[in-house]
Amino acid sequence: MFGCLVAGRLVQTDAQQVASDKFVFNLPDFENVNHVVVFMLGTVPFPAGMGGAVYFSFPDPNVGQVWQLLGFITNEKPSAIFKISGLKAGEGGAHPFGMMAAPQAPSVAQVGVSVETLDQLAQQTPVSNAAVSTMDSFTQSQMTPNPSEMYVPASSILKWYENFQRRMVQNPNFWKT
């Protein structure tokens, strides 16, 4: 039902179901992870009125295992990017995972998804440093005109590239002359 992605690594779809409504991904070598993406696979939607609270926990010998709320995913918002590099051990609060068994390796963190009602999700506050990234695509209407800069339409670049490809097929060495 869920996937987890860290840049430079393979996609994880092997979440362990630790309760009927709770799933956990192990994140080895978490010290080198800045952001994590949690997403729905698209094969099974949440039941009506439900969503998933996304939590993060990393090992801390002084504090123990503390789960921190990062944010949520829903059928309407099936993926989210979370910054985990600035999170501090020991910060967190009540969470649905309890003190479940932590991974044995000291450099393995966990990302958990807890299926909860949308009303419950709306009342929860993520840790401040988790800063859900929102990346929208740029459109021309969002660009601020600047008379000292020249903008090249994407269609012009595409036309140039198609001409370049055509000339390479005709004469692979044309650019050398």
Residue pairs with C-beta under 8 A, 6 or more apart in sequence:
1 15
1 23
1 40
1 41
1 43
1 44
2 13
2 15
2 23
2 25
2 38
2 39
2 40
2 41
2 52
2 113
3 11
3 12
3 13
3 38
3 39
3 40
3 41
4 11
4 12
4 13
4 15
4 25
4 27
4 36
4 37
4 38
4 39
4 111
5 11
5 12
5 36
5 37
5 39
6 27
6 33
6 35
6 36
6 37
7 34
7 35
12 25
13 41
14 25
15 23
15 24
15 25
15 113
16 23
16 24
16 25
16 26
17 23
18 24
18 97
18 100
18 112
21 114
21 115
21 116
22 96
22 97
22 112
22 113
22 114
22 115
23 112
23 113
24 97
24 100
24 110
24 111
24 112
24 113
25 110
25 111
25 112
26 103
26 108
26 109
26 110
27 33
27 36
27 108
27 109
27 110
27 111
28 105
28 107
28 108
29 107
29 108
30 58
30 84
30 107
30 108
30 109
31 107
33 84
33 85
33 109
34 83
34 84
34 85
35 81
35 82
35 83
35 84
35 85
35 133
36 56
36 81
36 82
36 84
36 111
37 79
37 80
37 81
37 82
38 52
38 54
38 70
38 73
38 79
38 80
38 82
38 111
38 113
39 73
39 78
39 79
39 80
40 46
40 52
40 73
40 75
40 78
40 79
42 78
45 75
46 52
46 74
46 75
46 115
49 117
49 118
49 119
50 115
50 116
50 117
50 118
51 72
51 73
51 74
51 75
51 115
51 116
51 117
51 118
51 121
52 72
52 73
52 74
52 113
52 114
52 115
52 116
53 69
53 71
53 72
53 96
53 113
53 114
53 116
53 120
53 121
53 124
54 69
54 70
54 71
54 72
54 73
54 80
54 82
54 111
54 112
54 113
55 67
55 68
55 69
55 70
55 95
55 96
55 97
55 111
55 112
55 113
55 114
56 67
56 68
56 70
56 82
56 84
56 87
56 109
56 110
56 111
56 112
56 130
57 65
57 66
57 67
57 68
57 92
57 97
57 102
57 109
57 110
57 112
58 87
58 89
58 109
58 110
59 65
59 102
59 103
59 106
59 107
59 108
59 109
60 66
60 89
60 90
61 106
62 89
62 90
63 89
63 90
64 99
65 99
65 100
65 102
66 89
66 90
66 91
66 92
67 92
67 95
67 97
67 112
68 87
68 91
68 92
68 95
68 126
68 127
68 130
69 92
69 93
69 95
69 124
69 125
69 126
69 127
69 130
70 80
70 82
70 84
70 126
70 127
70 130
70 132
71 80
71 82
71 126
71 130
71 132
72 80
72 121
72 124
73 79
73 80
73 113
74 118
74 121
80 132
81 132
81 133
81 135
82 130
82 131
82 132
82 133
83 129
83 130
83 131
83 132
83 133
84 109
84 130
86 129
86 131
87 127
87 129
87 130
88 129
91 127
92 127
95 114
96 114
96 116
97 112
97 114
102 110
103 110
126 132
143 151
167 174
168 174
168 175
